[in-house]
């Protein structure tokens, strides 16, 4: 299994921090991808989020779990968090 930390920007130029999990041979094949998202005032490392991503990756999915802006390690202020943001 490949596990890689990633950093990408949202539309507000804030860095969002995430983890990609993929089968070892993912570079040689095409796999379905699942985004595993956390709830309000949570983060990507919550036990249920990690367990779900692990389970899906063992079933052959590439998973991406990341911290929304203002959560966990990602940039931003949690006070600015909303569904539309």
Residue pairs with C-beta under 8 A, 6 or more apart in sequence:
1 21
1 22
1 23
1 24
1 57
1 58
2 20
2 21
2 22
2 23
2 24
2 26
3 19
3 20
3 21
4 19
4 20
4 22
5 17
5 18
5 19
6 17
6 18
6 19
6 20
6 64
6 66
7 15
7 16
7 17
7 18
8 15
8 16
8 18
8 66
9 15
9 16
10 16
10 69
12 69
12 76
12 85
14 69
14 74
14 75
14 76
15 74
15 75
16 66
16 67
16 68
16 69
16 74
16 75
17 44
17 66
17 67
17 72
17 73
17 74
18 44
18 64
18 65
18 66
18 67
19 44
19 53
19 64
19 65
19 66
20 62
20 63
20 64
21 53
21 54
21 57
21 62
21 63
22 31
22 57
22 62
22 63
23 29
23 31
23 57
23 60
23 62
26 62
31 60
31 61
31 62
32 60
32 61
32 62
33 61
33 62
33 63
33 64
34 53
34 56
34 61
34 62
34 63
34 64
35 63
35 64
35 65
36 44
36 49
36 52
36 53
36 56
36 63
36 64
36 65
37 49
37 65
37 66
37 68
38 44
38 46
38 49
38 65
38 67
38 68
38 71
38 72
40 81
41 71
41 78
42 49
42 71
43 67
43 71
43 72
43 73
44 50
44 65
44 66
44 67
44 72
45 72
49 65
50 65
53 63
53 65
56 63
57 63
66 74
67 73
67 74
68 74
68 76
68 81
69 75
69 76
69 80
69 81
69 85
70 76
70 77
70 78
70 79
70 80
70 81
71 78
71 81
